[in-house]
Structure formats: C-alpha cells, structure tokens
Amino acid sequence: MIVLWGLCALSLAQDEAPAPQNLFAATETRDLPNGLRVHRVPVPGSALSRTSLTVPVGRHHDPPDQAQTAHLLEHMLLSIDDGLTEQEFQGEIKDRGGGYNGFTADRVTHYYAELDGTHGLTGVDWLYRVIRPKTLSQEHLMTQRDPVLLELDAQRFTLWDHALNRVFDPPGLRPPGFWRLWFDLPYPWREEIQDPYRTVRNITPGSLQTFYDTWYSPGAMTLTIAGDFAAEDVWTRVDETWATLPARPITPQPFAPEIADHGHESTWFHFKPEVSYGRDLLFQDLDGDDVVVLLFLESWLRQRLQRMLRGGDEKATYSVRVNALHKGDAWDLEIECELDAARFDDAVATIEGQLEALSLGTLSDAEWAQERSELVLRTLTRNQLPEDITLRVYQELHRRDLFTAMPDLPARFGALDQAQVAAFLQQHRLPGREGLRLHRPFPLSPAVLGLLFGLVVAALWRRSLLRWRAPLEMARLRYVARVKTSASEKALVFGGLLGLIWVVSLARIAWFWGYWLWVATVDSYAWRLTADLVTIGLWTWAILALLARVPRKLLVFEHGVALKLLWVRAWWTPAAELVGARACSLRQARSEGPLLPLTWGRGVLVRRLRGRHWFLRVRDPDELVRVLAAMDRPQASLED
C-alpha cells in the first residue's frame, strides 16, 4: 500500500510539473550605440547565472607565421587587468565559488563567467574588464606563453620534425581537408607547418594589440547574460560597463566559400564489424530563415532516425548523429552512424526514404504533427539553463549577419509545415553535390591481409630484380673479392632511400586524387585490394631496385663471374663474355664505353662483351686482375 501511495504521489507530481520555459521567447535583445549586441535571457528560479561573450575570430584568423595568436590573446585577456595580479583578478570569480573559461575555435572565440544568482552581475562586470582595452605588456605575454605551449604539447622542432614538415610532408602537397575539398576554404592546420613552439615565440605585444584592435570590434561581438536578474539591474550594469567600449570598424571576414560543383561517394574498409555511414548535405548562402529550417532538419532527422533505426526489437544502430556544421556561409548537414552490417541496406533505405519524404513533403499530417510536437518539446527542455542558452548562441545564434535578435526556435519550429521544409530542400539542396562516405568491414582478417602483402613483397624480391639464375655452383668457386663501400657511398645509398621517400611523398597528392577519384568511388573490395597490392608492390619494387645497386662480393668461378648485390642473388656473366680487367680511375673507366659505376675514385674495371662494364672497389685490386686474367676464356672473346 505504501508503494502504491508513493507511485500515485509521483504521478501527481509529474502531472503538476510546470511546463518548460521558453528562454528564446523571453530573451530581450538590444544593440548598444557602440554596436555590441546584448541578449538578456531571464531564467526565473535559476540558482546560477552565466555571462558569455562570443567574438567571431579564431585560429583561422592568425597572422602568417604567428599561429596561436587568437589562442594566446584569449589567455592574456582572461589573466590580466590593469593594476591587479593574475591571482587577484581571477580570484574575484573563484573566491565567490564561480567559474570562468575561454576557448578558441577555428573562427570563434568564446568567453564566459558563471556565478550563483546573488553574484551574477559581478560576472557582467568581470567579463567586461576581461574584454575592455588594456595594456598588453611583454611581462604579461611571458607569463601566458608557457601555459599555451603546455596546453598544445609544443616542443622545439628536431631535425626530423623539420625534415618531415618541409621535405617529406610539405603543406602544399598535403591532401585537402573537408572544408577545402567541398567549399575551397583554407584550413591552416593542414595547409601550414604547425610549429607552435616557434610561432608562439614570434608573437609580440604589438602583434597581439593589432589583432585585438582588428577583430575585437563591439559591432561584431555578442554578449549574452542569462540568469534570474531584474531587467533594470542588467541594463543599468550594461550601460555602466559594456556600453563604454569604444566603437571600432568591423573587419570583413576574409573567407568566401565556393561550393564544389560535383558530388562524391567513397567506400573505404576498416577492421570493425559494423559499417560506418556518413552523409554530407551541403548548403551555401543561407539567410536567417533558411538557417532556422536547417536547424529544424538537424533536430528532426536526429530524433526521427534515432527512433526508426534504434527502436524496435532489431536495432540497426546504437546512435545516430546529425549535426549542422558551418564555417562562415558554408554549411554541412552531416548524418553519421555505425550500422549493423546485416541490416545495412534496410537502414540506408530508411535514411534515404526520410530525406526523400522531407524533400517531397509526403509524410502524413498526423505523423508530421507528432514529430514536430516532440521536437519542440525537446528543444524547450534542452534549453532550460543559462549554460544551455549561452552555448546555443556560441554555436550558431551569434551570427549577426543572419539574425537581428534571438530567434524563438521553439515557436519557429512549431510553425514550420512540410511545404516550407520541402521548399527549402528543393531550393538549396543540390543532390549532385553531396558526399557519401562508407567504411565497410574488411572481408579478410589482418593476418590474411598481412600474408597477401608479404607474398607480394617476397615475389618482387625473388623475381622482379634483374636476373635470377639457377643456384650457383659453389664447388667451382675459385676466388671471392669483397667489394669495399666507403662511408660516402653508404651515405649516398642512404640519401637515395631518403630521396625515394621524398619522391613518394611529393607524389602523395596525386595518389590521393587518384585514390579519391577512381579507387574509393568503386564499392568493391576486390578493386580496393588490387589497388592496395599494386601500391605496395610498386613501393617495394622501388626500394629493392635501389638497394640492388649496392654491391657486396665478386665471385670468380671457373666458367664465369657473379656480382652479388644487396638483396639480389647475383648478376652472372659467363667467362666467354669477359674481355678483361684492369685497375684504373673512374674517369679512365668511362672512356671504355657504357659503364655501371658501383664506386668512385680508383677501382677495378671489369670489361664485358654485352651490357655495361662494371667498375668497383676491392681490397686487393691487383690480385683480382691477376685472377681474372688467369681464367680460361675463348680466345675470340679476348681478341674482341
């Protein structure tokens, strides 16, 4: 009976629970005279308050050869205020039990201060003092430089790092990243040498000040104040602090995306049991209303596909991730999930069917209304705290070129009908410019693949390098001359290996495009395996062909000579094809005809009737000449 009463009480409490607040609708937005946009978000009953500032500048705006400028400036601003030490300045938040932080993304820097409700307006003042103009001295720079380097795990470049980044992996030949590939947008982390240990030390107080003056314009920034505050108190405090920031011209963003004029489908393979599915729907030049529809699609597809693919007795996936990613005016609606290989075809048909239904508006009215109602409720419940609303502003709602005020997302979502969503997709979706990425399980185990690659290497080792003969008749061996290799010659061979690696690294961009355009576009493991085996084979052949030029011994038999090379049995020359031998210099040897120089300086020239002569260095050249002269050879060959 007690349990029954408890369940009844819980049910009544749930029935009487207040409806979630619509913080978007309650938000009051003002643009100050200096251009700063301020969102006041009342959160009645909240024990916490959060003040945040979003600045549209990030790592991609760093000056040349001064990477991490935006990041270092973030550290500097959060740690200094004129007349206070770092501990005193940050203690104003910590001593009140609050927290603060900042993070620098590719194109956005975000700051926040979080306190309990009774000290919430202190956060408004404190964050203003973080951002207001201040003197950036060399002393302050030195105190924050090392923490940034520690955060980045930066260390001084070694010789190998220089070789890797400037010779074997030059930025100009690195395969393009996603945003460069689809929107022709720069991505410095892939397209520049990342040496923060050096570039951070290139940053000066003057360059930081210039960066601040260029990008920290109030007219580009968005301030969000969320908590249980009286409106009058908030605006009074804003007028006393943030409104005093000096106005500055807004620097235009330097990135102009241009969507690719092609689509691409690629299939890769991995050692996992599931199939990784990735779909990219690309959009460009969207206005604020379009972005609201895109955010609706993001939430609708995540909710709908999660229910259809994970619900029921036969689950095709553990989770579905749908995210609307953007860099400037370039947008990517990304659908990702790991699918059960046995249910892959049905799951993909479900995803494609939902996209088609949205594009054509063919869902039933009841089904649409139910999904939309659940989506609106989910949007409300997931945006109930000051932290939730400030992070939503950071993600996309800070875009002042798209929104003049805080958009009421729940109301806007609730007012959308199928026709509006279908019209958006029909106008902006470009089916021929979409991406599909599949990672299928390898049909073969790693052990079998390793065996195949090993067989290819072994076959090339045994069969593809010059001449292979029957085993040498060692019983007829008369003399062994070890070929001497000087340190400079060993360095030459090592340099040749490095040069080969360098050539391959330079050809990597061609390999990427070839693989991306021709190999990965075919959904066939046999085709992929063939391409991999050919690639491994060519690489192996190139290495062995270089090492095959390294001589080890000259074996003199009764009926001929064999020049043993590194990793090759021998180049065989019968006695009838030997003309003679003499000690000479490399210059003198070149006058005798086509030559295979296996050393330089002074050595022994072994003349042959066919093919190139050999020129090599041995420990006792005169003895080798006498041994070769004493061989039984047909007189005709000697006279020739």
C-alpha positions as CSV (number, residue, x, y, z in Angstrom):
1,M,0.0,0.0,0.0
2,I,2.9,2.4,0.8
3,V,4.4,1.7,-2.6
4,L,1.1,2.4,-4.3
5,W,0.8,5.7,-2.5
6,G,4.3,6.6,-3.4
7,L,3.6,5.9,-7.1
8,C,0.4,7.9,-7.0
9,A,2.2,10.8,-5.4
10,L,5.0,10.7,-8.1
11,S,2.4,10.6,-10.8
12,L,0.6,13.6,-9.4
13,A,3.9,15.5,-9.0
14,Q,4.7,14.8,-12.7
15,D,1.2,15.9,-13.8
16,E,1.7,19.1,-11.8
17,A,5.2,19.8,-13.0
18,P,5.4,23.2,-14.7
19,A,5.8,23.4,-18.4
20,P,9.4,24.1,-19.6
21,Q,10.2,27.8,-20.0
22,N,10.8,29.2,-23.5
23,L,14.0,31.1,-22.9
24,F,14.3,32.0,-26.5
25,A,11.0,33.9,-26.5
26,A,11.8,35.6,-23.2
27,T,15.1,36.9,-24.4
28,E,15.4,40.7,-24.8
29,T,17.9,41.9,-27.4
30,R,19.5,45.3,-27.7
31,D,22.2,46.8,-29.9
32,L,24.2,49.3,-28.0
33,P,25.4,52.6,-29.6
34,N,28.9,51.1,-29.9
35,G,27.4,48.2,-31.9
36,L,27.6,45.5,-29.3
37,R,24.6,43.1,-29.3
38,V,23.3,42.1,-25.9
39,H,20.9,39.3,-25.2
40,R,19.3,39.4,-21.8
41,V,17.9,35.9,-21.0
42,P,15.7,35.8,-17.9
43,V,15.8,32.4,-16.2
44,P,13.3,32.6,-13.3
45,G,14.3,30.4,-10.3
46,S,17.8,29.6,-11.6
47,A,20.4,29.3,-8.9
48,L,23.2,30.0,-11.4
49,S,23.9,32.8,-13.8
50,R,26.2,33.0,-16.8
51,T,27.6,35.9,-18.8
52,S,29.2,35.0,-22.1
53,L,30.8,36.8,-25.0
54,T,31.2,35.4,-28.5
55,V,33.8,37.0,-30.8
56,P,33.8,35.9,-34.5
57,V,37.6,35.4,-34.6
58,G,39.6,32.2,-34.1
59,R,42.6,30.2,-35.2
60,H,41.9,30.7,-38.9
61,H,42.5,34.4,-38.4
62,D,46.0,34.1,-37.0
63,P,48.6,36.2,-38.8
64,P,51.2,34.4,-41.0
65,D,54.0,32.8,-39.0
66,Q,52.2,33.7,-35.8
67,A,49.9,30.7,-35.3
68,Q,48.1,30.6,-31.9
69,T,47.7,34.4,-31.8
70,A,43.9,34.2,-31.1
71,H,44.5,31.5,-28.5
72,L,47.3,33.4,-26.7
73,L,45.2,36.6,-26.7
74,E,42.4,34.7,-25.1
75,H,44.8,33.6,-22.3
76,M,46.1,37.1,-21.9
77,L,42.7,38.7,-21.6
78,L,41.5,36.2,-19.0
79,S,44.5,36.7,-16.8
80,I,45.2,40.4,-16.6
81,D,43.6,43.7,-15.6
82,D,45.3,46.9,-15.1
83,G,46.6,47.2,-11.5
84,L,45.8,43.6,-10.5
85,T,47.8,40.5,-10.4
86,E,46.5,37.4,-12.2
87,Q,45.6,35.8,-8.9
88,E,43.7,38.9,-7.7
89,F,41.8,39.3,-11.0
90,Q,40.7,35.7,-11.3
91,G,40.1,35.5,-7.6
92,E,37.1,37.8,-8.0
93,I,35.3,34.9,-9.6
94,K,36.9,32.0,-7.8
95,D,36.5,33.5,-4.3
96,R,32.7,33.7,-4.9
97,G,32.5,30.0,-5.9
98,G,32.2,30.7,-9.6
99,G,34.0,29.6,-12.7
100,Y,35.2,31.1,-15.9
101,N,36.9,30.0,-19.1
102,G,37.5,30.7,-22.7
103,F,38.0,28.6,-25.7
104,T,39.3,29.4,-29.2
105,A,37.8,27.5,-32.1
106,D,38.6,27.8,-35.8
107,R,36.5,31.0,-36.3
108,V,35.0,31.9,-32.9
109,T,36.4,32.7,-29.5
110,H,34.1,32.3,-26.6
111,Y,34.4,33.7,-23.0
112,Y,32.1,33.1,-20.0
113,A,31.9,33.7,-16.3
114,E,29.4,31.6,-14.2
115,L,28.3,32.6,-10.7
116,D,25.4,31.9,-8.3
117,G,22.4,34.2,-8.7
118,T,23.4,36.6,-5.9
119,H,26.7,37.4,-7.5
120,G,25.5,37.2,-11.1
121,L,26.0,40.8,-12.0
122,T,29.6,40.6,-10.8
123,G,30.2,38.3,-13.8
124,V,28.9,41.0,-16.1
125,D,31.4,43.5,-14.7
126,W,34.3,41.0,-14.6
127,L,33.8,39.8,-18.2
128,Y,33.7,43.5,-19.3
129,R,37.1,44.0,-17.6
130,V,38.4,40.9,-19.5
131,I,37.4,42.4,-22.9
132,R,38.0,46.1,-22.4
133,P,41.1,47.7,-23.9
134,K,44.1,47.2,-21.8
135,T,47.9,47.4,-22.0
136,L,49.4,44.1,-23.3
137,S,53.0,44.1,-21.9
138,Q,55.9,41.8,-22.6
139,E,55.8,40.8,-19.0
140,H,52.2,39.6,-19.2
141,L,53.0,37.9,-22.5
142,M,55.8,35.9,-20.9
143,T,53.5,34.6,-18.1
144,Q,50.9,33.2,-20.5
145,R,53.2,31.9,-23.3
146,D,54.3,28.8,-21.4
147,P,50.8,27.7,-20.4
148,V,49.7,27.9,-24.0
149,L,52.7,25.8,-25.1
150,L,51.9,23.3,-22.4
151,E,48.3,23.1,-23.5
152,L,49.5,22.4,-27.0
153,D,52.2,19.9,-26.0
154,A,54.5,22.0,-28.0
155,Q,58.3,21.3,-28.2
156,R,61.2,22.6,-30.1
157,F,61.4,21.1,-33.6
158,T,64.0,18.4,-34.0
159,L,65.9,17.7,-37.3
160,W,63.3,15.0,-38.0
161,D,60.4,17.5,-37.5
162,H,62.0,19.9,-39.9
163,A,62.6,17.1,-42.5
164,L,59.0,15.8,-42.1
165,N,57.3,19.1,-42.4
166,R,59.5,20.7,-45.1
167,V,60.7,17.8,-47.2
168,F,58.6,14.7,-46.7
169,D,55.3,16.2,-45.8
170,P,55.2,19.8,-47.2
171,P,51.9,21.5,-46.6
172,G,51.4,22.3,-50.2
173,L,51.2,18.6,-51.0
174,R,49.0,17.5,-48.1
175,P,45.6,16.1,-49.1
176,P,42.9,18.7,-48.7
177,G,40.6,18.6,-45.7
178,F,36.8,18.6,-45.8
179,W,36.2,22.3,-46.0
180,R,38.9,22.8,-48.6
181,L,37.6,19.9,-50.7
182,W,34.0,20.9,-50.6
183,F,34.0,24.7,-50.2
184,D,37.5,25.8,-51.1
185,L,38.0,27.2,-47.6
186,P,41.5,27.4,-46.2
187,Y,42.4,25.1,-43.3
188,P,45.7,26.3,-41.7
189,W,46.1,23.2,-39.5
190,R,46.5,21.1,-42.7
191,E,47.9,23.7,-45.1
192,E,50.7,25.2,-42.9
193,I,53.6,23.9,-40.9
194,Q,52.4,23.7,-37.3
195,D,55.3,24.6,-35.1
196,P,53.7,26.4,-32.1
197,Y,57.0,26.3,-30.2
198,R,58.4,28.7,-32.8
199,T,55.3,30.6,-33.9
200,V,54.1,31.4,-30.4
201,R,57.5,32.9,-29.7
202,N,57.1,35.1,-32.8
203,I,54.1,36.8,-31.2
204,T,54.8,40.1,-29.6
205,P,52.7,42.5,-27.5
206,G,52.4,44.7,-30.6
207,S,51.0,41.9,-32.8
208,L,48.6,41.0,-30.1
209,Q,47.4,44.6,-29.8
210,T,47.0,44.8,-33.6
211,F,45.0,41.5,-33.6
212,Y,42.8,42.8,-30.8
213,D,42.1,46.2,-32.5
214,T,41.4,44.4,-35.8
215,W,38.9,41.7,-34.6
216,Y,37.6,42.7,-31.2
217,S,35.1,45.3,-32.5
218,P,31.9,45.7,-30.4
219,G,29.9,45.7,-33.6
220,A,30.9,42.1,-34.3
221,M,30.5,40.7,-30.8
222,T,27.5,39.2,-29.0
223,L,27.1,39.4,-25.2
224,T,24.6,37.0,-23.5
225,I,23.5,37.5,-19.9
226,A,21.4,34.6,-18.6
227,G,20.1,34.3,-15.0
228,D,17.4,35.4,-12.6
229,F,18.0,39.1,-12.8
230,A,15.8,42.1,-12.8
231,A,15.8,43.7,-16.2
232,E,16.5,47.2,-14.9
233,D,19.6,46.0,-13.0
234,V,21.0,44.2,-16.0
235,W,20.6,47.1,-18.4
236,T,21.9,49.6,-15.8
237,R,25.1,47.5,-15.3
238,V,25.5,47.1,-19.1
239,D,25.3,50.8,-19.6
240,E,27.9,51.4,-17.0
241,T,30.3,48.9,-18.4
242,W,29.8,47.4,-21.9
243,A,28.3,50.5,-23.4
244,T,31.6,52.3,-22.7
245,L,33.6,50.1,-25.0
246,P,34.9,52.3,-27.9
247,A,33.3,51.6,-31.2
248,R,35.6,50.3,-34.0
249,P,35.1,49.5,-37.7
250,I,34.1,45.9,-38.3
251,T,36.8,44.0,-40.2
252,P,35.2,41.9,-43.0
253,Q,35.7,38.1,-42.8
254,P,38.4,37.0,-45.2
255,F,36.8,33.7,-46.2
256,A,34.5,33.4,-49.2
257,P,33.3,29.8,-49.6
258,E,32.6,28.3,-53.1
259,I,30.7,25.0,-53.0
260,A,32.2,22.2,-55.2
261,D,30.5,21.6,-58.5
262,H,30.5,17.8,-58.0
263,G,29.4,15.2,-55.6
264,H,31.4,12.3,-54.3
265,E,30.8,8.8,-53.0
266,S,33.6,6.9,-51.4
267,T,34.0,3.4,-49.9
268,W,36.8,2.5,-47.5
269,F,37.4,-0.5,-45.4
270,H,38.3,-1.0,-41.7
271,F,38.8,-3.7,-39.1
272,K,35.4,-3.3,-37.4
273,P,32.3,-5.4,-37.5
274,E,29.9,-2.5,-38.4
275,V,29.5,-0.3,-41.4
276,S,30.3,3.4,-40.7
277,Y,27.9,5.6,-42.7
278,G,28.4,9.3,-43.3
279,R,26.3,11.6,-45.5
280,D,27.0,15.2,-46.2
281,L,24.3,17.6,-47.5
282,L,26.0,20.8,-48.5
283,F,24.4,24.3,-48.4
284,Q,25.6,27.8,-49.0
285,D,24.4,31.4,-48.9
286,L,21.6,30.8,-46.4
287,D,19.8,33.6,-44.7
288,G,18.4,33.6,-41.1
289,D,15.1,31.9,-42.1
290,D,17.0,29.2,-44.0
291,V,19.3,28.5,-41.1
292,V,16.2,28.1,-38.8
293,V,14.9,25.5,-41.2
294,L,18.3,23.8,-41.3
295,L,18.4,23.6,-37.5
296,F,14.9,22.2,-37.6
297,L,16.1,19.5,-40.0
298,E,19.1,18.7,-37.8
299,S,16.9,18.1,-34.8
300,W,14.1,16.4,-36.8
301,L,16.4,13.9,-38.5
302,R,18.3,13.1,-35.3
303,Q,15.0,12.4,-33.5
304,R,13.3,10.5,-36.3
305,L,16.3,8.4,-37.4
306,Q,17.2,7.6,-33.8
307,R,13.6,6.2,-33.3
308,M,13.5,4.3,-36.6
309,L,17.0,2.8,-36.6
310,R,17.4,2.1,-32.9
311,G,13.8,1.5,-31.8
312,G,12.1,-1.9,-32.0
313,D,13.5,-5.4,-31.4
314,E,16.0,-5.4,-34.3
315,K,18.3,-2.4,-33.8
316,A,20.3,-1.3,-36.8
317,T,22.5,1.2,-34.8
318,Y,23.4,2.3,-31.4
319,S,23.1,6.0,-32.1
320,V,22.6,8.4,-35.0
321,R,24.5,11.7,-35.1
322,V,23.1,14.6,-37.1
323,N,24.9,17.9,-36.9
324,A,24.6,21.2,-38.8
325,L,28.3,22.3,-39.1
326,H,29.3,25.6,-40.5
327,K,32.2,27.8,-41.3
328,G,31.0,31.2,-42.4
329,D,28.5,30.8,-45.2
330,A,29.4,27.2,-45.8
331,W,27.0,24.7,-44.1
332,D,27.2,20.9,-43.9
333,L,24.3,18.8,-42.6
334,E,26.1,15.7,-41.5
335,I,24.5,12.4,-40.8
336,E,26.7,9.7,-39.2
337,C,26.0,6.3,-37.7
338,E,27.5,2.9,-37.2
339,L,25.2,0.3,-38.8
340,D,24.8,-3.4,-38.3
341,A,26.3,-4.9,-41.5
342,A,23.4,-7.4,-41.8
343,R,20.8,-4.5,-41.7
344,F,22.8,-2.0,-43.6
345,D,20.7,-2.0,-46.8
346,D,17.5,-1.5,-44.9
347,A,19.0,1.2,-42.7
348,V,20.3,3.2,-45.7
349,A,16.9,2.8,-47.4
350,T,15.3,4.3,-44.3
351,I,17.7,7.3,-44.2
352,E,17.2,7.9,-47.9
353,G,13.5,7.5,-47.6
354,Q,13.2,10.1,-44.8
355,L,15.3,12.6,-46.9
356,E,13.0,12.0,-49.9
357,A,9.9,12.3,-47.8
358,L,11.1,15.7,-46.4
359,S,12.0,16.9,-49.9
360,L,8.6,15.9,-51.3
361,G,6.5,16.6,-48.2
362,T,4.8,13.2,-48.3
363,L,4.5,12.5,-44.6
364,S,1.0,12.2,-43.2
365,D,-0.3,15.3,-41.4
366,A,-0.7,13.3,-38.2
367,E,2.9,11.9,-38.4
368,W,4.3,15.3,-39.1
369,A,2.4,17.0,-36.2
370,Q,3.5,14.3,-33.7
371,E,7.2,14.5,-34.7
372,R,7.1,18.3,-34.7
373,S,5.4,18.5,-31.3
374,E,8.0,16.2,-29.8
375,L,10.8,18.2,-31.4
376,V,9.5,21.5,-30.0
377,L,9.3,19.9,-26.5
378,R,12.8,18.5,-26.8
379,T,14.1,21.9,-27.9
380,L,12.5,23.6,-24.8
381,T,13.6,21.0,-22.3
382,R,17.2,21.0,-23.5
383,N,17.5,24.8,-23.3
384,Q,16.4,25.5,-19.7
385,L,19.7,26.5,-18.1
386,P,21.9,29.6,-18.5
387,E,24.6,27.3,-19.8
388,D,22.3,25.8,-22.4
389,I,21.3,29.1,-24.0
390,T,24.8,30.7,-24.0
391,L,26.2,27.7,-25.7
392,R,23.5,27.8,-28.3
393,V,24.4,31.4,-29.0
394,Y,28.0,30.3,-29.3
395,Q,27.2,27.5,-31.8
396,E,25.2,29.5,-34.4
397,L,22.9,32.1,-33.0
398,H,25.8,34.7,-32.6
399,R,25.7,35.2,-36.4
400,R,24.7,38.8,-36.7
401,D,24.6,38.6,-40.4
402,L,21.8,36.1,-40.1
403,F,19.8,37.2,-37.0
404,T,18.8,40.7,-35.8
405,A,17.5,39.3,-32.5
406,M,17.4,36.0,-30.6
407,P,15.3,33.7,-32.8
408,D,12.5,31.9,-31.0
409,L,13.5,28.5,-32.1
410,P,10.6,26.5,-30.4
411,A,8.0,28.8,-31.9
412,R,9.6,28.9,-35.3
413,F,10.0,25.1,-35.3
414,G,6.3,24.7,-34.2
415,A,5.2,26.9,-37.1
416,L,7.0,25.0,-39.8
417,D,4.9,22.8,-42.1
418,Q,6.0,20.2,-44.6
419,A,5.6,22.6,-47.6
420,Q,8.1,25.0,-46.1
421,V,10.7,22.3,-45.4
422,A,10.2,20.8,-48.8
423,A,10.6,24.2,-50.5
424,F,13.8,24.8,-48.6
425,L,15.3,21.5,-49.7
426,Q,14.2,21.9,-53.3
427,Q,15.7,25.3,-53.4
428,H,19.0,24.8,-51.6
429,R,19.7,21.1,-51.7
430,L,22.0,20.0,-54.6
431,P,21.7,16.2,-54.9
432,G,24.6,16.2,-57.4
433,R,26.9,18.0,-54.9
434,E,26.6,15.7,-51.9
435,G,29.0,13.4,-50.2
436,L,28.6,9.8,-49.1
437,R,31.3,8.0,-47.0
438,L,31.2,4.3,-46.2
439,H,33.6,2.3,-44.2
440,R,32.8,-1.4,-44.6
441,P,34.3,-4.3,-42.7
442,F,37.3,-6.0,-44.3
443,P,36.2,-9.3,-45.7
444,L,39.7,-10.6,-44.8
445,S,41.4,-10.8,-41.4
446,P,44.5,-8.7,-40.7
447,A,46.5,-12.0,-40.7
448,V,45.4,-12.9,-44.2
449,L,46.0,-9.4,-45.5
450,G,49.5,-9.4,-44.0
451,L,50.1,-12.7,-45.7
452,L,49.0,-11.3,-49.1
453,F,51.2,-8.3,-48.8
454,G,54.1,-10.4,-47.6
455,L,53.7,-12.7,-50.7
456,V,53.7,-9.6,-53.0
457,V,56.9,-8.4,-51.3
458,A,58.5,-11.8,-51.5
459,A,57.6,-12.3,-55.1
460,L,59.1,-9.0,-56.1
461,W,62.2,-9.8,-54.0
462,R,62.7,-13.1,-55.9
463,R,61.5,-12.4,-59.4
464,S,61.4,-8.7,-60.4
465,L,65.0,-7.6,-59.9
466,L,67.2,-8.0,-62.9
467,R,68.5,-11.5,-63.5
468,W,67.7,-14.6,-61.5
469,R,69.6,-17.8,-62.3
470,A,69.8,-21.3,-61.0
471,P,71.8,-21.7,-57.8
472,L,75.5,-21.0,-58.3
473,E,77.8,-24.0,-58.4
474,M,79.9,-23.1,-55.4
475,A,82.1,-26.2,-55.9
476,R,83.6,-24.4,-58.9
477,L,84.4,-21.2,-57.0
478,R,88.0,-20.0,-57.3
479,Y,88.1,-16.6,-55.7
480,V,86.0,-14.1,-53.6
481,A,86.6,-10.4,-53.7
482,R,84.7,-8.4,-51.2
483,V,83.5,-5.0,-52.6
484,K,84.5,-2.1,-50.4
485,T,82.0,0.6,-49.7
486,S,83.2,3.9,-48.4
487,A,81.3,6.0,-45.9
488,S,80.5,8.4,-48.6
489,E,79.0,5.6,-50.8
490,K,76.9,4.4,-47.8
491,A,75.7,7.9,-47.3
492,L,74.8,8.1,-51.0
493,V,72.7,4.9,-50.7
494,F,71.0,6.2,-47.6
495,G,70.4,9.5,-49.3
496,G,68.9,7.6,-52.2
497,L,66.5,5.9,-49.9
498,L,65.5,9.3,-48.4
499,G,65.2,10.7,-51.9
500,L,62.9,7.8,-52.9
501,I,60.7,8.5,-49.8
502,W,60.7,12.2,-50.7
503,V,59.6,11.4,-54.3
504,V,56.8,9.2,-53.0
505,S,55.8,12.0,-50.5
506,L,55.7,14.5,-53.3
507,A,53.5,12.1,-55.3
508,R,51.1,11.7,-52.4
509,I,48.8,14.4,-53.6
510,A,48.5,12.6,-57.0
511,W,47.9,9.3,-55.1
512,F,45.2,11.0,-53.0
513,W,43.3,12.3,-56.0
514,G,43.7,9.0,-57.9
515,Y,42.5,7.1,-54.9
516,W,39.7,9.5,-54.1
517,L,38.5,9.8,-57.7
518,W,39.0,6.3,-59.0
519,V,39.6,3.7,-56.3
520,A,37.3,4.8,-53.4
521,T,34.4,5.6,-55.8
522,V,34.0,1.8,-56.6
523,D,32.2,-0.1,-53.8
524,S,34.2,-3.2,-54.4
525,Y,36.7,-4.8,-52.0
526,A,38.4,-6.7,-54.8
527,W,39.1,-3.4,-56.6
528,R,40.4,-1.8,-53.4
529,L,42.6,-4.8,-52.6
530,T,44.0,-4.9,-56.1
531,A,44.9,-1.2,-55.8
532,D,46.5,-1.7,-52.4
533,L,48.5,-4.6,-53.6
534,V,49.7,-2.7,-56.7
535,T,50.7,0.3,-54.5
536,I,52.6,-1.9,-52.0
537,G,54.2,-3.7,-54.9
538,L,55.4,-0.5,-56.6
539,W,56.8,0.8,-53.4
540,T,58.6,-2.4,-52.6
541,W,60.0,-2.6,-56.1
542,A,61.3,0.9,-55.9
543,I,63.1,0.2,-52.6
544,L,64.6,-3.1,-53.7
545,A,65.6,-1.7,-57.0
546,L,67.6,1.0,-55.2
547,L,69.2,-1.5,-52.8
548,A,70.0,-3.8,-55.7
549,R,72.6,-1.2,-56.8
550,V,74.7,-1.9,-53.7
551,P,77.5,-4.5,-54.5
552,R,78.7,-6.9,-51.8
553,K,81.0,-9.5,-53.4
554,L,82.5,-10.5,-56.8
555,L,82.6,-14.3,-57.0
556,V,85.1,-15.7,-59.6
557,F,84.2,-19.3,-60.9
558,E,85.9,-21.5,-63.4
559,H,83.3,-20.7,-66.0
560,G,82.3,-17.1,-65.2
561,V,81.9,-14.4,-62.5
562,A,78.9,-13.4,-60.4
563,L,78.5,-9.9,-58.9
564,K,76.4,-10.3,-55.7
565,L,74.3,-7.3,-54.8
566,L,72.4,-6.5,-51.6
567,W,69.1,-8.5,-51.6
568,V,69.8,-9.9,-55.1
569,R,71.5,-13.3,-55.7
570,A,73.9,-12.2,-58.5
571,W,74.4,-10.7,-61.9
572,W,76.0,-13.6,-63.8
573,T,78.5,-13.1,-66.7
574,P,80.0,-16.3,-68.3
575,A,83.7,-16.4,-69.0
576,A,83.2,-16.1,-72.7
577,E,81.7,-12.6,-72.3
578,L,84.6,-11.3,-70.1
579,V,87.0,-9.1,-72.1
580,G,89.4,-8.4,-69.3
581,A,90.1,-6.3,-66.2
582,R,92.4,-3.6,-65.1
583,A,92.9,-1.1,-62.2
584,C,92.1,2.5,-63.1
585,S,90.2,5.6,-62.1
586,L,86.5,6.2,-62.7
587,R,87.4,8.8,-65.4
588,Q,89.5,6.4,-67.2
589,A,86.9,3.7,-66.9
590,R,84.2,5.9,-68.5
591,S,86.3,6.1,-71.7
592,E,85.9,2.3,-72.2
593,G,82.2,2.5,-73.1
594,P,78.9,2.1,-71.2
595,L,79.6,1.7,-67.5
596,L,77.9,0.7,-64.3
597,P,79.8,2.7,-61.7
598,L,79.5,0.9,-58.3
599,T,82.1,3.2,-56.7
600,W,84.1,6.3,-57.5
601,G,87.8,7.2,-57.2
602,R,90.1,4.3,-58.1
603,G,88.9,0.7,-58.6
604,V,88.8,-2.2,-60.9
605,L,87.2,-2.1,-64.4
606,V,85.7,-5.4,-65.4
607,R,85.0,-5.2,-69.2
608,R,82.2,-7.3,-70.6
609,L,81.1,-8.1,-74.2
610,R,77.5,-7.4,-73.6
611,G,75.9,-4.9,-71.2
612,R,77.6,-2.3,-69.2
613,H,81.1,-2.7,-67.8
614,W,81.5,-3.0,-64.0
615,F,83.6,-0.6,-62.0
616,L,84.1,-1.5,-58.4
617,R,86.5,-1.2,-55.5
618,V,88.0,-4.2,-53.8
619,R,90.6,-4.7,-51.1
620,D,93.3,-6.0,-53.4
621,P,92.8,-4.8,-57.0
622,D,96.0,-6.3,-58.4
623,E,95.1,-9.7,-57.1
624,L,91.6,-9.6,-58.6
625,V,93.1,-8.5,-62.0
626,R,95.5,-11.5,-61.9
627,V,92.7,-14.0,-61.0
628,L,90.5,-12.7,-63.9
629,A,93.4,-12.8,-66.3
630,A,94.1,-16.4,-65.4
631,M,90.6,-17.6,-66.2
632,D,90.0,-20.0,-69.1
633,R,88.3,-17.9,-71.8
634,P,87.8,-18.4,-75.5
635,Q,90.5,-16.6,-77.5
636,A,87.9,-15.0,-79.7
637,S,86.4,-13.2,-76.8
638,L,89.8,-11.8,-75.7
639,E,90.6,-10.5,-79.1
640,D,87.2,-8.9,-79.4
